[in-house]
Amino acid sequence: MNTDIDFMTVAEGDKAFVREFENFVNGKVSSTEKTGMAMTAMHRYLQQQAFKVFLGYMKALAHNYRKGHYDDRNEWASRLAAEAYGHLIENDLIYDPDFATIQI
């Protein structure tokens, strides 16, 4: 659960995407791996934008993991996100000075 985002400030179009994606992964996706691979056929600019969405999701999961805001259902994804996100920071690929200061 992400307790830090103010959903009132999220654009309606972004909220609509989240609802559609939630419905897709909740019963319509047949293979998460193949779906991810198929996304690489998108226009190159759209791949870049999709990856930015992915990084935003990873960042939120990573921050939530560091704060203990996860449960048994998403612990694996949250822990993996925190490990990967931390690695990107350590290698100067992402700048996020707040991540290291999060106390559980």
C-alpha positions in Angstrom: 0.0 0.0 0.0 1.4 3.4 -1.0 0.5 5.8 1.8 2.7 8.7 0.4 0.8 9.5 -2.8 -2.0 12.1 -2.8 -4.4 10.6 -5.3 -6.2 13.9 -5.6 -3.1 15.2 -7.4 -3.0 12.3 -9.9 -4.4 13.3 -13.4 -7.6 11.6 -14.4 -5.9 10.1 -17.4 -3.3 8.5 -15.3 -5.9 7.2 -12.9 -7.7 5.7 -15.9 -4.6 3.9 -17.1 -4.0 2.4 -13.6 -7.6 1.1 -13.6 -7.2 -0.4 -17.0 -3.8 -1.9 -16.2 -5.2 -3.3 -12.9 -8.1 -5.0 -14.8 -5.6 -6.3 -17.4 -3.3 -8.0 -14.9 -6.3 -9.2 -12.8 -7.5 -11.8 -15.2 -6.7 -10.8 -18.8 -3.0 -11.3 -19.0 -2.0 -14.8 -20.1 1.8 -14.4 -19.8 3.5 -11.5 -17.9 6.8 -12.3 -19.5 5.5 -12.5 -23.1 3.4 -9.3 -22.5 6.6 -7.5 -21.3 8.5 -8.8 -24.3 5.8 -7.7 -26.7 6.0 -4.2 -25.3 9.4 -3.9 -27.0 7.6 -3.8 -30.3 6.2 -0.4 -29.4 7.5 2.7 -31.0 10.9 3.6 -29.5 9.7 6.8 -27.8 6.8 4.9 -26.2 9.2 2.3 -24.9 11.1 5.1 -23.2 7.8 6.4 -21.7 6.7 3.0 -20.6 10.0 2.4 -18.9 9.6 5.7 -17.0 6.3 4.4 -15.7 8.0 1.2 -14.7 10.7 3.2 -12.8 8.0 5.2 -11.0 6.3 2.0 -10.0 9.7 0.5 -8.9 10.5 3.6 -6.9 7.2 3.5 -5.1 7.5 -0.2 -4.2 11.1 0.3 -3.1 10.3 3.2 -0.9 7.3 1.3 0.6 9.5 -1.7 1.3 12.0 0.4 3.1 9.1 1.9 5.2 7.6 -1.5 5.9 4.5 -0.7 3.8 3.9 -4.1 2.2 2.4 -7.4 3.1 2.8 -11.1 2.2 1.1 -10.6 -1.1 3.6 -8.1 -2.5 6.6 -8.7 -0.3 8.6 -10.4 -3.1 7.9 -7.6 -5.6 8.6 -4.9 -3.0 11.8 -6.5 -1.9 13.0 -7.0 -5.5 12.2 -3.4 -6.3 14.1 -2.1 -3.3 17.2 -4.2 -4.2 17.1 -3.2 -7.9 16.4 0.5 -7.1 19.2 0.6 -4.5 21.6 -0.9 -7.0 20.7 1.7 -9.6 21.3 4.5 -7.1 24.6 3.0 -5.9 25.8 2.9 -9.6 24.8 6.5 -10.2 22.1 5.6 -12.7 19.3 7.1 -10.6 19.5 10.0 -8.1 17.3 9.7 -5.1 18.9 11.0 -1.9 15.8 10.3 0.1 16.0 6.5 -0.4 19.0 6.0 1.8 17.5 8.0 4.6 14.3 6.0 4.9 14.0 4.4 8.3 11.8 1.4 8.9 
